[in-house]
Amino acid sequence: MNTLAYLIYLLLTYLITVRVGLIFYRNGRIFILSLLQNDVPLTDSINRILLVGYYLLNLGYAALMISLWDTIHNWTELLLSITTMTARIILTLALIHFCNMAAIYIISKKKDQFTH
């Protein structure tokens, strides 16, 4: 049963990670562009690096979570395990996003202090 749980979890994690990553990539470009005073090549480079880092972090986290799973004996445990592990990755993504947004906000405030 663990193999089935791993496959479902990896599929869910992949879909969530790729979807959210692409949303961050598209919408985050605007924020980075404003911070870098419309330097398009630098903004695009940083944005791609952030996307790759985001994917690597999530793939590593997903692999680590699989290694920590206990043996699953029935369908209830299967559902509970997948739900718990998926919730952990979503909460982790939310925390990372919050930290990134806080960093962007702090950087923009410091930039405003220096320009006034």
N, C-alpha and C positions, 0 to 999 in steps of 0.2 A: 504493500500500500504506500510505502514511502516514495517509491518511484513515481507513482501517479501524483502524489502530493507535490513532489519536486517539479514535475512537468507543468502542473497547473499553476503553481507558484511562479515558476520562471516565465511562463506565458503572461500572467497578470503583471508581474514586475516589468517585463519587457514592454508591454503595451503602455503601462503607466509612465515608465521612465522615458520612453521615446516621445510619447505625446506631450508630457509636461516639459521635457527638454526642448522640443521644437517651439512650444509656446514661449518659454523663457528666452530662447534664442531670437525669435522674431521680435518680441516686445521689449526685451532687455536692450536691444541695439539702440533704441531711442534714448534710454537713460545714459548709456555709455557714451553715445555721440554727444550729448549735451555736456557731460563731464569733461570730455576731451576737446571741447571747443570746435566741434564739427570736423575733426580729423578722421575722415572716412576710412583710409587704409588701416590706421592704428585701431580704430573702433572695431572694424571687421576682424582683424587679427585677434584682438583680445576676446571678442565675442566667440570666435571659433575655439580658442583655447579654453574658455569657460565651459563651453558645451562638451568638449572632449573630457575635461576634468570631471564634469557632472556625470557623464556616462561611466567613466572609470570608477568613480566613487560608488555609484549605484550598483555596478556589476560586482565590485568587490564586496560591498555590503550584502548583496543577495547571496553570493557564494558563502560568505561567512555565516549567514543565517541558516543556510542549508546544512552546514557542518554542525550546527548546534541542535538540530532537530532530534527529538527522541523517536523511538520506533512507534509507528502508528499501527493500531490493531483493528480499528473498525471505522465505519463511515463517519461517525460523530467526531472521533479524534481527527480524522482527515479534514473535515470542515473546520473544526476549531483551530487546527494547526495552520491551515492556509489563511484563514481569517486573521489570526494573530500575526503571522509573518507579513502578510500584506499590509496590515495596519501599521506595523513597525516601519516598513519602508515608506509609507505615505507620511507618517509623522516625521520621519527623518528628512524627507524632501521638504516638508513644510518648515522645519527648523532651519535647514540650509537656506531656503528661500528667504526666510525672515532675517537671518544673519546677513545675507547678501544685500537685501534692501536696506537694512540698517547701515551697512557700510557705505552704500551709495548715498544715502541721506547725509551721513556724517561728512563724507568727502565733498558733497555739493555745498554743505553749509560752510566748510572750511574754505572752499573755493570762493564762495560769496564774500567771506570776510576779507580775503586777500584782494578782491577786485573792487571793494568799496573803500 
